């Protein structure tokens, strides 16, 4: 009897194990997780969204910054900026959950007060306006080189100005008049693809350049270091979109957001390091302000791969300008005219002002490094360093003199002052 009872007990346990195993879903394999369809709010989907938000045409100026600061020092600056970006994003995510607010401007107003909310609106306006001027300059720089590759030559200044005016009037202004530009969301994907293509081209074509690399810069400490820091900081700024990305994350938690942010920063850091390093190594003596404008490799009559890169890049920038219009219009309307959404008359007026004022500045003052330096040093420092530092202090609930708060605030404010210093130095140099 005892034996029968024991057999029945073992059978019952076995049947229970089978039922539990059948009820539990099998954990997907690495291949299934990696190559399955990307779902909205998934880890991979959120990583891509964060990467596409951070990555922008500004990274094409990094080889020139590496030439000024040296390979080792610039890579260290990139690593440091990636680290503070990672910590800042997590702080914003924690603050969004704490205040249950997932719009960046509202979050800042709620956490730090309405004055900081107004300051944020002003900084966003300056940031977008400066970025659009930079995009206009890039169009004027790159399109003539594309036409030259097609043997369509003219006097450079005339060719640049006519191209910029035609594209603004015929393409960007009509698109900018639309109130809803959701159909252009593909631009973020095209932007990432174009920059990946540029990076791969720089790597593949390095062998065609016969440099001996005897005079490479590795660690150059000089006044250009401030500019290098500011421009590098600008290329990592994506903080305004963090609350909404965090909100849409499936099974939302700071831990999952940490995983998303860490992987996104690794991707961005790897891509930027590749473009900076291989761009610098290809033309170490005099890298152009935009690396796609470098000279053709020796022995190649026309670098058609780079021409394709330039073309895709220009298409991305052309569509990126009207996409940046709505947040600019909304911020201007809210700050100056007390309208949450501009009416039709205000919509048209702000769009015309934005399009043609940025075009005029880009045509007469095409100083793109100064512009990136200004935006990165001022707007980037405010958005990526100062605001996260203050949010950390508010979330702690402790006095600012608390050792941990003191450390965070000291680093945040010090790096912000470095960014502001780069702006002052660039203004003095321009004057």
C-alpha positions as CSV (number, residue, x, y, z in Angstrom):
1,X,0.0,0.0,0.0
2,X,2.8,2.3,0.8
3,X,4.4,1.6,-2.5
4,X,1.1,2.4,-4.3
5,X,0.7,5.6,-2.4
6,X,4.2,6.8,-3.2
7,X,3.7,6.0,-6.9
8,X,0.4,8.0,-7.0
9,X,2.2,10.9,-5.2
10,X,5.0,11.0,-7.7
11,X,2.6,10.7,-10.6
12,X,0.6,13.7,-9.3
13,X,3.7,15.8,-8.9
14,X,4.8,14.9,-12.4
15,X,1.4,15.8,-13.9
16,X,1.5,19.1,-12.0
17,X,4.9,19.9,-13.4
18,X,3.7,19.2,-16.9
19,X,0.7,21.5,-16.5
20,X,2.9,24.3,-15.1
21,X,5.4,23.9,-17.9
22,X,2.7,24.0,-20.5
23,X,1.1,27.1,-18.9
24,X,4.4,29.1,-18.9
25,X,5.4,30.7,-22.2
26,X,8.7,29.7,-23.6
27,X,11.4,32.4,-23.4
28,X,12.2,33.6,-27.0
29,X,15.7,32.9,-28.2
30,X,18.2,35.6,-29.0
31,X,17.5,35.3,-32.7
32,X,13.7,35.6,-32.2
33,X,14.2,38.7,-30.0
34,X,16.6,40.3,-32.4
35,X,14.9,39.7,-35.7
36,X,11.3,39.7,-34.8
37,X,9.0,42.6,-35.8
38,X,9.8,45.8,-33.9
39,X,6.7,46.7,-31.8
40,X,5.9,50.2,-30.6
41,X,7.0,50.6,-27.0
42,X,9.3,47.6,-27.2
43,X,13.0,47.8,-26.0
44,X,14.2,47.7,-29.6
45,X,11.6,50.2,-30.8
46,X,12.4,52.6,-28.0
47,X,16.2,52.2,-28.6
48,X,15.7,53.1,-32.3
49,X,13.4,56.1,-31.4
50,X,16.0,57.4,-28.9
51,X,18.9,56.9,-31.4
52,X,17.0,58.6,-34.2
53,X,16.2,61.5,-31.9
54,X,19.8,62.0,-30.9
55,X,21.5,61.4,-34.3
56,X,21.7,64.4,-36.5
57,X,23.7,66.0,-39.3
58,X,25.9,67.8,-36.6
59,X,27.9,64.6,-36.2
60,X,29.4,65.2,-39.7
61,X,31.4,68.1,-38.2
62,X,33.1,65.8,-35.6
63,X,36.2,64.9,-37.7
64,X,37.2,68.6,-37.7
65,X,36.7,68.7,-33.9
66,X,38.9,65.6,-33.6
67,X,41.6,67.3,-35.6
68,X,41.6,70.2,-33.2
69,X,41.6,68.2,-29.9
70,X,43.4,65.0,-31.0
71,X,42.1,61.4,-31.3
72,X,42.5,60.3,-27.7
73,X,41.2,63.5,-26.1
74,X,38.2,63.7,-28.4
75,X,37.2,60.1,-27.8
76,X,37.4,60.8,-24.0
77,X,35.2,63.9,-24.5
78,X,32.7,61.7,-26.4
79,X,32.7,59.1,-23.7
80,X,32.2,61.7,-21.0
81,X,29.3,63.4,-22.9
82,X,27.7,60.0,-23.5
83,X,27.9,59.2,-19.7
84,X,26.3,62.5,-18.6
85,X,23.6,62.1,-21.3
86,X,22.8,58.6,-20.0
87,X,22.5,59.9,-16.4
88,X,20.5,63.0,-17.5
89,X,18.0,60.9,-19.4
90,X,17.4,58.6,-16.5
91,X,16.9,61.6,-14.2
92,X,14.3,62.9,-16.6
93,X,12.6,59.5,-16.8
94,X,12.4,59.3,-12.9
95,X,11.1,62.9,-12.8
96,X,8.4,62.1,-15.4
97,X,7.2,59.1,-13.3
98,X,7.4,61.1,-10.0
99,X,5.3,64.0,-11.3
100,X,3.2,61.8,-13.7
101,X,3.9,64.3,-16.5
102,X,5.3,63.1,-19.8
103,X,5.7,66.4,-21.7
104,X,9.1,68.0,-21.2
105,X,8.0,71.6,-20.9
106,X,5.2,70.7,-18.5
107,X,7.5,68.5,-16.5
108,X,10.0,71.3,-16.0
109,X,7.3,73.8,-15.1
110,X,5.8,71.4,-12.6
111,X,9.1,70.4,-11.0
112,X,11.1,73.6,-11.1
113,X,8.4,76.3,-11.4
114,X,6.8,78.4,-14.2
115,X,9.9,80.6,-14.6
116,X,12.0,77.6,-15.6
117,X,9.2,76.6,-17.9
118,X,9.3,79.9,-19.7
119,X,13.1,79.7,-19.9
120,X,12.8,76.2,-21.4
121,X,10.4,77.6,-24.1
122,X,12.9,80.3,-24.9
123,X,15.8,77.9,-25.1
124,X,13.8,75.5,-27.4
125,X,13.0,78.4,-29.7
126,X,16.7,79.4,-29.9
127,X,17.7,75.8,-30.4
128,X,15.3,75.1,-33.2
129,X,16.0,78.4,-34.9
130,X,19.7,77.7,-34.8
131,X,19.4,74.1,-36.0
132,X,17.3,75.3,-39.0
133,X,19.9,77.9,-39.9
134,X,22.6,75.1,-39.7
135,X,20.4,72.9,-42.0
136,X,20.1,75.8,-44.5
137,X,23.9,76.3,-44.4
138,X,24.4,72.5,-45.0
139,X,22.2,72.6,-48.0
140,X,24.1,75.5,-49.5
141,X,27.4,73.7,-48.8
142,X,26.5,70.3,-50.1
143,X,24.2,70.8,-53.1
144,X,26.8,72.6,-55.3
145,X,29.2,69.7,-54.8
146,X,26.5,67.3,-56.0
147,X,25.9,69.4,-59.0
148,X,29.6,69.6,-59.7
149,X,29.8,65.8,-59.7
150,X,27.1,65.8,-62.4
151,X,29.2,68.3,-64.4
152,X,26.7,71.1,-63.7
153,X,29.1,73.9,-62.8
154,X,28.5,77.6,-62.2
155,X,30.0,80.3,-60.0
156,X,30.0,78.9,-56.5
157,X,28.2,81.7,-54.6
158,X,25.6,82.1,-57.4
159,X,25.1,78.3,-57.5
160,X,24.7,78.1,-53.7
161,X,22.3,81.0,-53.4
162,X,20.1,80.0,-56.3
163,X,19.9,76.5,-55.0
164,X,19.0,77.5,-51.5
165,X,16.3,80.0,-52.7
166,X,14.7,77.5,-55.1
167,X,14.6,74.7,-52.6
168,X,13.1,77.0,-49.9
169,X,10.4,78.4,-52.1
170,X,9.5,75.3,-54.1
171,X,9.8,72.6,-51.4
172,X,10.4,73.6,-47.8
173,X,8.0,76.6,-47.6
174,X,5.0,74.7,-49.0
175,X,5.7,71.7,-46.7
176,X,6.1,74.1,-43.8
177,X,2.6,75.5,-44.3
178,X,1.0,72.1,-43.4
179,X,-0.2,71.9,-39.8
180,X,0.2,68.2,-39.7
181,X,3.5,66.7,-40.9
182,X,3.1,63.2,-39.4
183,X,3.5,61.8,-42.9
184,X,7.2,62.9,-42.8
185,X,8.0,60.7,-39.8
186,X,10.1,58.6,-42.1
187,X,12.8,61.3,-42.1
188,X,14.3,60.1,-38.8
189,X,14.8,56.7,-40.4
190,X,16.3,58.2,-43.5
191,X,18.6,60.4,-41.3
192,X,20.0,57.3,-39.5
193,X,20.4,55.4,-42.7
194,X,22.2,58.3,-44.4
195,X,24.7,58.7,-41.5
196,X,25.3,55.0,-41.4
197,X,26.0,55.1,-45.1
198,X,28.5,58.0,-44.6
199,X,30.2,56.1,-41.8
200,X,30.6,52.9,-43.9
201,X,31.9,54.9,-46.8
202,X,34.5,56.6,-44.6
203,X,35.7,53.3,-43.4
204,X,35.7,51.6,-46.8
205,X,37.5,54.4,-48.6
206,X,40.2,55.0,-46.0
207,X,42.5,52.5,-47.8
208,X,42.5,54.8,-50.9
209,X,44.2,57.6,-49.0
210,X,48.0,57.1,-48.8
211,X,48.7,59.0,-45.6
212,X,51.7,58.0,-43.4
213,X,50.0,59.4,-40.2
214,X,53.3,60.7,-38.8
215,X,51.8,64.0,-37.6
216,X,48.5,62.9,-36.1
217,X,47.1,64.8,-33.2
218,X,46.4,62.6,-30.1
219,X,46.0,64.9,-27.2
220,X,45.8,68.7,-28.0
221,X,44.9,71.0,-25.1
222,X,44.1,74.4,-26.5
223,X,41.3,77.0,-26.7
224,X,39.6,75.0,-29.4
225,X,38.8,72.4,-26.7
226,X,35.8,74.5,-25.6
227,X,34.3,74.3,-29.1
228,X,35.0,70.6,-29.4
229,X,33.1,70.0,-26.2
230,X,30.2,72.2,-27.2
231,X,29.7,70.7,-30.6
232,X,30.1,67.1,-29.2
233,X,27.5,67.9,-26.6
234,X,25.1,69.1,-29.2
235,X,25.3,65.8,-31.1
236,X,24.0,63.9,-28.1
237,X,21.1,66.1,-27.1
238,X,17.8,64.3,-27.2
239,X,16.3,65.2,-23.8
240,X,13.2,67.0,-24.9
241,X,11.7,63.7,-26.3
242,X,12.7,61.5,-23.4
243,X,9.5,61.8,-21.4
244,X,7.3,60.7,-24.3
245,X,9.6,57.8,-25.2
246,X,9.6,56.7,-21.5
247,X,5.8,57.0,-21.4
248,X,5.4,54.8,-24.5
249,X,7.8,52.1,-23.2
250,X,6.0,48.8,-22.6
251,X,6.1,47.7,-18.9
252,X,7.4,51.1,-18.2
253,X,10.0,51.4,-15.5
254,X,13.2,53.3,-14.9
255,X,15.1,50.0,-15.0
256,X,13.8,49.2,-18.5
257,X,14.5,52.8,-19.6
258,X,18.0,52.4,-18.3
259,X,18.5,49.4,-20.6
260,X,17.1,51.4,-23.5
261,X,19.3,54.4,-22.8
262,X,22.5,52.5,-22.2
263,X,22.2,50.6,-25.5
264,X,21.1,53.7,-27.4
265,X,24.1,55.6,-26.1
266,X,26.5,52.8,-27.1
267,X,25.1,52.8,-30.6
268,X,25.4,56.6,-30.9
269,X,28.8,56.7,-29.3
270,X,30.1,53.9,-31.7
271,X,28.7,55.7,-34.7
272,X,30.1,59.1,-33.8
273,X,33.5,57.7,-33.0
274,X,33.6,55.9,-36.4
275,X,32.6,59.0,-38.3
276,X,35.0,61.2,-36.3
277,X,38.0,58.8,-36.4
278,X,37.8,57.6,-40.0
279,X,36.8,61.1,-41.3
280,X,39.9,62.6,-39.6
281,X,42.2,59.8,-40.8
282,X,41.1,60.3,-44.4
283,X,42.1,64.0,-44.4
284,X,44.2,64.6,-41.3
285,X,45.8,67.8,-42.5
286,X,42.7,69.9,-43.2
287,X,39.3,68.2,-42.6
288,X,36.4,70.2,-44.0
289,X,33.7,71.6,-41.7
290,X,31.3,68.9,-43.1
291,X,33.2,65.7,-43.7
292,X,31.1,64.7,-46.8
293,X,32.8,67.7,-48.5
294,X,36.3,66.1,-48.2
295,X,38.4,65.7,-51.4
296,X,38.0,62.7,-53.6
297,X,40.3,59.8,-52.8
298,X,43.5,59.6,-55.0
299,X,43.0,57.5,-58.1
300,X,39.2,57.9,-58.1
301,X,37.9,60.4,-60.7
302,X,34.4,60.8,-59.2
303,X,33.5,59.4,-55.8
304,X,29.9,58.3,-56.7
305,X,29.4,56.5,-53.3
306,X,30.0,59.8,-51.5
307,X,27.8,61.6,-54.0
308,X,25.0,59.2,-53.0
309,X,25.7,59.9,-49.4
310,X,25.5,63.7,-50.0
311,X,22.3,63.3,-51.9
312,X,20.6,61.2,-49.2
313,X,21.9,63.6,-46.6
314,X,20.5,66.7,-48.4
315,X,17.1,65.0,-48.9
316,X,17.0,64.3,-45.1
317,X,17.9,67.9,-44.2
318,X,15.4,69.4,-46.7
319,X,12.5,67.5,-45.0
320,X,13.9,68.1,-41.5
321,X,13.5,71.8,-41.8
322,X,9.6,71.8,-42.1
323,X,9.4,69.1,-39.5
324,X,11.1,71.4,-37.0
325,X,8.5,74.1,-37.8
326,X,5.6,73.0,-35.6
327,X,7.4,73.0,-32.3
328,X,8.9,76.4,-33.1
329,X,5.5,77.8,-34.1
330,X,3.8,76.4,-31.0
331,X,6.5,77.7,-28.7
332,X,6.4,81.2,-30.3
333,X,2.6,81.2,-30.2
334,X,2.5,80.2,-26.6
335,X,5.3,82.5,-25.4
336,X,4.6,85.7,-27.3
337,X,0.9,85.5,-28.3
338,X,-0.6,83.4,-25.4
339,X,-2.1,80.8,-27.9
340,X,-1.5,77.1,-27.3
341,X,-1.9,76.5,-31.0
342,X,-1.5,79.4,-33.5
343,X,-4.5,80.4,-35.6
344,X,-4.2,80.4,-39.4
345,X,-2.9,84.0,-39.7
346,X,-0.3,83.5,-37.0
347,X,0.6,80.0,-38.4
348,X,1.4,81.5,-41.9
349,X,3.2,84.5,-40.4
350,X,5.5,82.5,-38.2
351,X,6.2,80.0,-41.0
352,X,7.2,82.8,-43.4
353,X,9.4,84.4,-40.8
354,X,11.1,81.2,-39.9
355,X,11.8,80.1,-43.5
356,X,13.1,83.3,-44.9
357,X,15.0,84.7,-41.9
358,X,16.9,81.5,-41.5
359,X,17.6,81.5,-45.3
360,X,18.9,85.0,-45.2
361,X,21.2,84.4,-42.2
362,X,22.5,81.1,-43.8
363,X,23.3,82.9,-47.1
364,X,25.1,85.9,-45.6
365,X,26.7,84.3,-42.5
366,X,27.5,80.6,-43.3
367,X,29.6,79.9,-40.2
368,X,28.3,76.5,-39.3
369,X,30.9,75.6,-36.7
370,X,30.2,78.9,-34.8
371,X,26.5,78.0,-35.0
372,X,26.9,74.5,-33.7
373,X,29.2,75.8,-31.0
374,X,26.6,78.4,-29.9
375,X,23.7,75.9,-29.9
376,X,25.7,73.2,-28.2
377,X,27.3,75.5,-25.6
378,X,24.1,77.4,-24.7
379,X,21.1,75.2,-25.5
380,X,22.8,71.9,-25.2
381,X,24.2,72.8,-21.7
382,X,20.8,74.0,-20.6
383,X,18.8,71.0,-21.8
384,X,21.3,68.2,-21.2
385,X,23.2,69.4,-18.0
386,X,21.5,72.1,-16.0
387,X,17.9,70.9,-16.2
388,X,18.7,67.2,-15.3
389,X,20.9,68.4,-12.4
390,X,18.1,70.6,-11.0
391,X,15.6,67.8,-11.4
392,X,17.9,65.4,-9.5
393,X,18.0,67.9,-6.7
394,X,14.2,68.3,-6.6
395,X,13.7,64.5,-6.7
396,X,16.0,64.0,-3.8
397,X,13.9,66.0,-1.4
398,X,17.0,67.0,0.5
399,X,18.9,70.3,0.9
400,X,21.3,71.3,-1.8
401,X,24.2,70.9,0.6
402,X,23.5,67.2,0.9
403,X,26.8,65.5,-0.3
404,X,25.3,63.7,-3.2
405,X,23.2,66.7,-4.3
406,X,26.3,68.9,-3.9
407,X,28.3,66.6,-6.1
408,X,25.6,66.4,-8.8
409,X,24.9,70.1,-8.8
410,X,28.6,71.0,-8.9
411,X,29.2,68.8,-11.9
412,X,26.0,70.0,-13.7
413,X,26.7,73.7,-13.1
414,X,30.4,73.4,-13.9
415,X,29.9,71.7,-17.2
416,X,27.1,74.2,-18.0
417,X,29.6,77.0,-17.4
418,X,32.1,75.3,-19.7
419,X,29.4,75.3,-22.4
420,X,28.6,79.0,-21.8
421,X,32.3,79.8,-21.9
422,X,32.6,78.2,-25.4
423,X,29.8,80.5,-26.6
424,X,31.5,83.6,-25.3
425,X,34.8,82.5,-26.8
426,X,33.2,81.9,-30.2
427,X,31.5,85.3,-30.1
428,X,34.8,87.0,-29.3
429,X,36.6,85.1,-32.1
430,X,33.8,86.0,-34.6
431,X,34.0,89.7,-33.6
